[in-house]
Amino acid sequence: MDIELDDQPFDLDFHPCNSFVAVGLITGRLHLFHYDDALSDSQRLWTTLAHTESCRAVRFVDSGRSVLTASPDCSILATSVETGQPIARLDNAHGAAVNRLINLTETTIASGDDDGTIKVWDTRQNSCCNKFKAHEDYISDMEFVPDTMQLLGTSGDGRLSVCNLRKKKVHACSDFSEDELLSVVLMKHGKKVVCGSQEGVLLLYSWGYFNDCSDRFVGHPSSVDALLKLDEDTVLTGSSDGIIRVVSILPNKMIGVIGEHASYPIERLAFSHERRVLGSASHDNILKLWDIKYLHEDDESGVAEKTACNNENEQMDLDVDIEKEPRGSKRKRKSVKGQSLSQKQASDFFADI
């Protein structure tokens, strides 16, 4: 399903228990949509001008009662999910543009800015409880490791960092990778860290040995801006060539293609709360919702065969070299212009949930 947006989206996040998705736009606006189970219709519940500059990061917090946004205006805003009204704003939360937000625990989040600083916030007190000068350039992505209470970060300075939240210090930092690192995910039951790069190479780091990558997977023809773990051995990648791929890690192999945004770069990927819907935001001003239930079906043939079968039905040849990969026919999806609800209709809608 395609949801047409007013302008270019930067980030999206799904509600932790309902069929809601929030999208932040380059204009500073924040939209909240409801989508049906069949992915055939959507409604825009509300929209608000959250920031004076672009809305770069979006995250639901407080069990889905609030949504946080961050911006180059250096602020972090909390907005009520039910009303779309602002709850609290942290002006000058950072000394530079805020680029990323991620959830840590039920009461803490982390934010990263364009100067390479990472901050940890207590959402109950709206206060900073930790600060790390982990990088020299913008924070592109972060990944929380709850078992060790550590925070992985990637940056435009070409390095991977590991911040220890208990000891309140930067535990490790990799050598310069000779390329900007744009995305990060933890795989293989915590044994491997996978980073996407500007040149399209996936860099694999072994846990505990962060100085240099242990493996490099060359396959994407363009930058890998988004990574999303499907399972411990499989990751979804969003690339600047507009294609969402399914990739196996160790063995490193291109498995298949979920879909594409024509040739428009993909900014972000996210799963719905039940992991049956994949959301992708791109420069084509469209939020795409993909039905990916087939990736979770219990089948002895596994994810690889199911995805390959699905893409074969779409006439996509996945056995050729990825740099010569034909775009094939796009999956037919209904384009739905999100219908706006009045404030009273939105209140009634939440009351019925």
N, C-alpha and C positions, 0 to 999 in steps of 0.2 A: 504494500500500500504506500502511495506517495502522498505526503502532506505538503502542500505548497506553502512556502513561507514568504514573509514580506521582504526579506533580505537574506544575506549570507549568514548561516549559522556557524557558531564557533564551538559549542559544546551542547551535550544533551545528557539527561539522566532520567531513569525510570523510577517511579514511586516504589517503595519497598513492599507494598502489599496490594495496591490497586492498579487498574489499567490506565495510569496517567504517565505522561512523558513531558518533561520540561525542556525547553530549548532556549538558549541564549544567542542573541543576534549581534551582528557587527554594529547595529544602530544603538545598542544599549538596552533594547527591549527584551523582556522575558515573557515567553508564551507558555501556557499550560494547556495540554490537550488530553482529551479522553479518547481512547480507541476501543472498538468492540473486539470480541474474541475472534471473530472471523476475519479481522483486518479488512473490513469492507467499508467502514465508515469512521469518521472522527469528528469531534466537536472541540472547538477552542473554548475552554472554560473561562479564561481571562487572559489579558495581556497588560503589562505594566512597563513603564519606562524605569528600569531598575538603576541605570547608570547614565552619566552624561557622556561617557565614552563607551566603547564596545563591551559587550558582556562575554568575557572570555571563558569563564568557568561556571558550572552549574552542579550543585549537589543537594539532594534531599537529606535532611537531618531531623532529629527529634521524632523518630518513628514515622516520618513522613508528614508531620504537621507543618514543617517549615522547609523552605528551599533557600539555599545560600547561593549567592552569585558573587563573582569577583571581576575586577575591571582594571584597565590601565589608569583609571582615575584614582587608583591606590586604595579603594574602599572595598569592603566586604559587606553585603547586604543580606539580611534575613527577611524573607517575605512569607506571609501566611498562605498556605496552600488553599485553605477554604475561601478566603476573601480576596487574595491577590494584593493585600495591603501590606506596606512595610511594617516590620516588627521592631527591628533594630539595625543600625548601621554603624560600622566601624570605619570612620574616616581616617585616612592616613594609616591604614593597617600595615602597609609596607611603605618603604621609601622609594619604591619603583613600581612599575605596572605589575599587577598580580596576574599571573598567567595560568596557574593550575590550582585546583582544590581537590582533595580526596578525603574520604572518611577514614578515620582510624578506629576509635572505639565508639560506643554509643554517645559519649559526651566530648569527644575530641576530634578535631579535623586538622589537616595540614594544608598550608598554602605555600606556593612558590612564586617568586617574582623574577623580573627581567634582569636583576643584578646578581642572581645566583643564590639568593637567601631563601631558606625554608623556615617557616614558623609553624609551631603547633599551638592550637587554640583550645581553650576550655569553653565549650558552647554554653555551659551553665552560667559562667561568670562573664562571658564575652571578653576574656582576657588571654593574653599570650603567656603560655607556660613553658615554652622552649623555643630557642632560636639557633639556627645553624647557618654559618657562612660556608656552604658546601661547594659552591662553584663560582666561576668568574664571569659567566654569561647566563642567559635566561634558563630558567627551569622549564624543561619541555614536558616531563612526565614524572610521576612518583608511584611507588608501589609499597604498601604496608605489609610487613611480615609479622603477624601477631604472635607467633610462637616464640620469637626472639625479641619482640618489641623493637624492631629495627625498621628503618625507612629507607628504601632505595630511591635514588634520584638520578635522572639523566638531564643533560644540559647541552646547550649550544657550544660549550667549550670542549665537547668531545670526550667528556669523562663520565664515569658512573660513580656515584657516591653511596656510602652506607652510613646512615646516622643512627646512633644508639640512643633511643629515647630514655632508657633508664639512667645511663651514665651521662646523658646530655652532652654528647660530643660526637664529632665526625669520626666514625670507627675506621673507615677505609675510603680510599679514593683511587680509581684506576689511573693508569697512564693515559696520555692523550691518544685517542684512537684514530687520529688523522681524518676525522669526519664528525659532523654534528650528530649527536645521539638524540633521537626524537621521541622514543617510546620505550617502555620497559615492562616486563612481566616475569614472574617467578614460575618456573616449570620443574618437572621431574621431582616432585615431592620436596621442593626446596633445595635441590642439588644444582640447578642451573638457572642463571639469570639471562634472559634473552632481551637484547636491545635492538630496536630498529634505527637505521641510520639514513642520512640524507642521500647517500649514494645507492640505497636499496639493499645494502648488505645487512643480514642479521648477524649480530655479534653474540656469541655464547660465552658467558663467564661461569666458571665453576665456583660454587659457594666456598668462601674462605680464601679464594685465590683471585683477588680482584685486580691485581696489577695489570694483567693483560688478558685478553680473551683467549679461551682454549679452543675455539672453533669459529669459523666464519662460513655462513651460508649465502652464497651468491645466487640470486634467482629473480629478485624483483627488478624490473627495468627502471623503476623510479623510487623516490624516497618512501620509506615505511613510516608514516605519520602516526598510525594507531595500531596497537596490539591488544588483543582480548583473548584470554585463555579459555579454550573450550574444555579441555581436560589436561591432565598432567603431561600428555604427549603431543597435544594438538593445540595450535594457536590460530586465531583469525587475524589477518593483517589487512589494514586499510592503507592504500597507497595513493600517491599523487597522480597516478595514471587512472584513478577512478575505480579500480577493481578491488573487490573484497575476496581474498583468497583463504583457503584452508591449507595450513602448512603443518607437516609432521616435523617434530624436533627429535633428532637422534633416534632413528635415522632421519636425516634432513631431506625432505622430499615435498614437492608441491603436490597436494592431493587433489584440489579442485577449486572451483570458483562458485561463490554463493550468488554474486550479482555485481552490478556496476552502476556508477553514476556517470555514464557516458565517459568523457575524458576529463571530468572535473575532479580535482583533488579531494580526498576524503579527510575531514578534520578529526572526526571522532567516531568510535564504535561503542555500543553499550548493550547489555542484556537486560530484558525485563526481569521482574522479580522471580518469575518461575522459569526463566531462561528458555522460554519457548518463542520469544520474539527478539530479533536483533534490530537495533536501531543504528542508522548511519546518517551522519550529517556531512554535507559536501558543499562546495562552492557553487553548485547549480541551484541554490536556494530551495532545496527540497530535503525534507526529512523522510527517509525511506524506512519502513517497517517491514522486515522480512520474516516470514513464517519459517522457523528452523527446527520444528519438532522432529523432522526426519533425522536430524543430527543426534538426537538423544534416544532414538528407538533402540531397544535391546535386540541386536541382530548379530549373529556370529560373524557376519561379513565385516563388521566394524564400520567406523566412520569413513575410512578411505573408500571402501567399495560403495557405500551408500551415496557419498558425495559425488563420486565419479559417475555413478548411475544417474543421479539427478542431473548432472551437467551434460551427460551424454544425451539425455532426453531433450535438453535445450540446445542440442547440436553444437556444443562447445568442445573442441578438440583439446584435451588436457595432456596428451601424451607427447606433444611437441615441446621443443625448447621454449622456455617461458618468454624469452625475448622475441620469439616469432609467433607467440600465441595469438591466434585470431580472436577478435572480440566476440564473434558469434552472434547469435540472436539473443536479444535481451529478454529476460523474463517479463511476461506481460503482467502488469500490475495496474490496478485502478488508481487513477489520480484523483485525490479527494481534496478539495479546498476546505480547510477547517472552518466549520460554521461557528460563529461567535454566539455566546449566550449572554443575555442580560445579567446584571448583578443578582436580581431576584431569581432568575432561572438557575444561575450557578449555585446560589445558596440552597435552593430546593434540590438540586442535583446532589450536592454533598450530604444533605439530610437523608436522602434515600439510600445512601451507601451503607 
